[in-house]
Amino acid sequence: MMPTTKNIHLKILFSIFLLSAFFSCDHKKSDQPTTSKNPHEITFIGMSNIGGSNGYYRIIKVTKDSITAEKGTTSNKVHKTWASGINPDTWKQLTSSIKVKDLDYIKSSPSQQSVDRMDEAFQIRTPKKAHIYVNSFVDTIHYKQFQQLKEQLDKILPKEYK
């Protein structure tokens, strides 16, 4: 029984590490002064899926001029990265589904990684605030905007990152 408990604790610890890396690795662009005067303008979109028995992860980061995606599994040490520029119309399309005034009302749910399930996290930044959600799909009233965002991302991402 001890090895199983130890594995679960290691998975949880690693998952926490990955989530914290997801929310902190994009500081290069976000530390720059914002040129926008609109406090409700979206400046960054992040999405991740992390968990499962093999330590799967997929992390997507989008700014008004670029998109990056990473994916892999920690169990077999596979890691892939993809990056591309995006045009203003694509950024506008991605951000159009997100209602900034509703972001303070979206609810998160507890992590599911302790039972070998995936956690889905979103991060939406404005010049005024960073909004972070984990497993918000249980919030059926507000999740529709994240579902639309995921559908828009699927149109941009290469097949292997969807």
C-alpha positions as CSV (number, residue, x, y, z in Angstrom):
1,M,0.0,0.0,0.0
2,M,2.9,2.4,0.6
3,P,4.1,2.5,-3.0
4,T,0.7,3.4,-4.3
5,T,0.3,6.2,-1.7
6,K,3.7,7.4,-2.6
7,N,2.9,7.5,-6.3
8,I,-0.3,9.4,-5.7
9,H,1.6,12.0,-3.6
10,L,4.3,12.3,-6.3
11,K,1.6,12.7,-9.0
12,I,-0.1,15.5,-7.0
13,L,3.1,17.2,-6.3
14,F,4.2,17.1,-9.9
15,S,0.8,18.3,-11.1
16,I,1.0,21.3,-8.7
17,F,4.4,22.0,-10.1
18,L,3.1,21.9,-13.7
19,L,0.2,24.1,-12.9
20,S,2.4,26.6,-11.2
21,A,4.8,26.6,-14.2
22,F,1.8,27.1,-16.5
23,F,0.8,30.2,-14.6
24,S,4.3,31.7,-14.2
25,C,6.3,30.9,-17.4
26,D,4.8,33.6,-19.5
27,H,6.3,36.5,-17.5
28,K,8.5,37.8,-20.3
29,K,5.6,39.3,-22.2
30,S,3.4,40.1,-19.2
31,D,6.0,42.1,-17.4
32,Q,6.2,44.7,-20.1
33,P,4.1,47.8,-19.6
34,T,0.7,47.5,-21.1
35,T,0.0,50.0,-23.9
36,S,-3.7,49.6,-23.6
37,K,-5.8,52.1,-21.7
38,N,-8.9,49.8,-21.6
39,P,-8.9,47.8,-18.2
40,H,-11.3,45.3,-19.8
41,E,-9.2,44.4,-22.8
42,I,-7.9,40.9,-22.8
43,T,-4.1,40.8,-23.0
44,F,-3.4,37.1,-22.5
45,I,-5.2,33.7,-22.8
46,G,-3.8,30.5,-21.3
47,M,-5.3,27.1,-21.3
48,S,-4.0,23.8,-20.0
49,N,-4.9,20.2,-19.6
50,I,-2.8,18.4,-17.0
51,G,-3.1,15.0,-15.3
52,G,-3.9,11.4,-16.0
53,S,-1.9,8.3,-15.1
54,N,1.0,9.1,-17.5
55,G,1.4,12.7,-16.5
56,Y,0.0,14.2,-19.7
57,Y,0.1,17.9,-20.2
58,R,-1.0,20.4,-22.9
59,I,-0.4,24.1,-22.4
60,I,-1.5,26.8,-24.8
61,K,-0.6,30.5,-24.4
62,V,-1.9,33.2,-26.6
63,T,-1.2,36.9,-26.9
64,K,-2.4,39.4,-29.4
65,D,0.5,38.5,-31.7
66,S,1.5,34.9,-31.0
67,I,0.4,31.5,-29.9
68,T,2.5,28.7,-28.4
69,A,1.5,25.2,-27.5
70,E,3.4,22.5,-25.6
71,K,2.4,18.9,-24.9
72,G,3.9,15.8,-23.6
73,T,3.9,13.1,-21.0
74,T,6.1,12.9,-18.0
75,S,6.1,9.1,-17.8
76,N,8.0,8.7,-21.0
77,K,9.6,12.2,-21.1
78,V,8.0,13.2,-24.4
79,H,7.8,17.0,-25.0
80,K,6.8,18.9,-28.1
81,T,6.5,22.6,-28.7
82,W,4.9,24.6,-31.5
83,A,4.7,28.4,-31.9
84,S,3.2,30.8,-34.5
85,G,2.3,34.4,-35.0
86,I,-1.3,35.4,-35.2
87,N,-2.9,38.3,-37.0
88,P,-5.2,40.9,-35.3
89,D,-8.3,39.3,-36.8
90,T,-7.5,35.9,-35.3
91,W,-6.9,37.6,-31.9
92,K,-10.2,39.4,-32.2
93,Q,-12.0,36.2,-33.0
94,L,-10.5,34.4,-30.0
95,T,-11.3,37.1,-27.5
96,S,-14.8,37.8,-28.9
97,S,-16.3,34.8,-27.0
98,I,-14.9,35.9,-23.6
99,K,-17.1,38.3,-21.7
100,V,-14.7,40.2,-19.4
101,K,-17.6,41.4,-17.2
102,D,-18.5,37.8,-16.4
103,L,-15.0,36.6,-15.4
104,D,-15.4,37.5,-11.7
105,Y,-18.5,35.2,-11.5
106,I,-17.1,32.0,-13.1
107,K,-16.6,29.2,-10.6
108,S,-13.8,26.6,-10.4
109,S,-14.1,23.1,-9.0
110,P,-11.6,20.9,-7.1
111,S,-8.8,19.2,-8.8
112,Q,-9.4,15.8,-10.3
113,Q,-5.8,14.7,-10.6
114,S,-5.7,12.8,-7.4
115,V,-7.9,10.1,-9.1
116,D,-5.9,10.0,-12.3
117,R,-8.1,12.5,-14.1
118,M,-7.3,15.6,-16.0
119,D,-7.6,19.2,-14.8
120,E,-8.5,21.8,-17.3
121,A,-7.3,25.3,-16.4
122,F,-7.9,28.7,-18.0
123,Q,-6.1,32.0,-17.4
124,I,-7.5,35.2,-18.8
125,R,-5.5,38.4,-18.2
126,T,-6.6,42.0,-18.5
127,P,-4.5,45.0,-17.6
128,K,-6.4,45.1,-14.3
129,K,-6.5,41.5,-13.2
130,A,-5.5,37.9,-13.9
131,H,-8.5,35.5,-13.8
132,I,-7.6,31.8,-13.2
133,Y,-10.0,28.9,-13.3
134,V,-9.6,25.1,-12.8
135,N,-12.3,22.7,-14.0
136,S,-14.8,25.4,-14.6
137,F,-16.8,23.2,-16.9
138,V,-19.1,22.5,-13.9
139,D,-20.2,26.1,-14.1
140,T,-22.7,25.5,-16.9
141,I,-23.9,29.1,-17.0
142,H,-20.5,30.7,-17.7
143,Y,-18.5,27.8,-19.3
144,K,-20.0,28.3,-22.7
145,Q,-17.6,31.1,-23.4
146,F,-14.6,28.8,-22.6
147,Q,-16.1,26.1,-24.9
148,Q,-16.3,28.6,-27.7
149,L,-12.7,29.7,-27.0
150,K,-11.6,26.0,-27.2
151,E,-13.4,25.6,-30.5
152,Q,-11.6,28.7,-31.9
153,L,-8.2,27.4,-30.7
154,D,-8.9,24.1,-32.4
155,K,-9.2,26.1,-35.7
156,I,-5.7,27.5,-35.2
157,L,-3.7,24.7,-33.6
158,P,-2.0,22.0,-35.6
159,K,-3.8,18.6,-35.4
160,E,-1.3,17.1,-33.0
161,Y,-2.0,19.9,-30.4
162,K,-5.8,19.7,-30.4
